[in-house]
Amino acid sequence: MEKSPGFRVAILGAAGAVGQPLAMLMKKNPLVSVLHLYDVSNTYGVTADLGHMDTGAVVIGFIGEEQLEVALTGMELIIILAGAPRNPEMSKDEILKNNVRILESLCDAIAKHCPKAIVNMISNPVNSTVPIAAEIFKKAGTYDPKRLFGVTMLDVVRANTFVAEARRLDPRKVNVPVIGGHAGATILPLLSQVQPPCSFTPEETEYLTNRIRNGKTEVVQAKAGAGSATLSMAYAAEKFAEACLRGLRGDAGIVECAFVASQVTELPFFASKVRLGCSGAEEVYQLGPLSEYERIGLEKAKKELAVSIEQGISILNS
């Protein structure tokens, strides 16, 4: 059988509610030649199911820590979805503490077995998990800030969709930069920089900004508590992963928003436009001109984001 030309990708947390649709989308992606699916259970069933799809990517499943080394060895892009199941009774601090334990295990293994891989972090809360991963890689001596991304693409996808609905445009042709972070007030869509250019009243700006920020709640309520934004998250994760793979391939002009190590503000990590290339984040762009509404929002976003970054590092160190 002729192998598909492409890259070797691993999904960590592949059997979960986001992992399964993401695995299907990555199996379809012609840029993927080998797809490793890792989780603590049920990965073999997902692998068997996807293995019946007549696409070029070869899918292999792995279960448990004893198989983590072989799951990671030789991989060029790692997508981390893994995390503790979310209990509605748990606080954000408790969720983060549980996820830190999981991330330590996974990031230590990445540092040992595929230290040059691009890492796409989706495990929540991204505002804290990316700084945590950076600290783990630093301790291992493998940290490359260009190769660690917090995936905020879902905020961009929602912004594009909601603006397109408001202006009766094709969402595939709308581009809204979303800066800051990936939770609450840290999510700041730059509606003044929408392409194609659109103007919004103050009321429309407030409505769209809040809807983009609260997109998760909108889905949870629509699903009546039976789930969260799993399908749109999988779509956004695959869209950003493809952008990374196109950058690795050497395609020019690949620019997406992501939460990365940054000097755009005084914060060590910040989401803004990033040019992707063979080395990962090859250029982090400045924010450009902001409206008064956006300048006020930026200050609020930075205050909240600073707390999340420090909280993640503090929990890891403790």
Secondary structure, DSSP 8 states (H G I E B T S, - for coil): -----SEEEEEETTTSTTHHHHHHHHHH-TTEEEEEEEESSSHHHHHHHHTTS-SS-EEEEEESGGGHHHHHTT-SEEEE-------TTS-HHHHHHHHHHHHHHHHHHHHHH-TTSEEEE-SS-HHHHHHHHHHHHHHHT---GGGEEE--HHHHHHHHHHHHHHHT--GGG-B--EEE-SSGGGEEE-GGG-BS-----HHHHHHHHHHHHTHHHHHHHHTTTS--S-HHHHHHHHHHHHHHHHHHHT-S-EEEEEEEE-SSSSSSEEEEEEEEETTEEEEE-------HHHHHHHHHHHHHHHHHHHHHHHHHH-
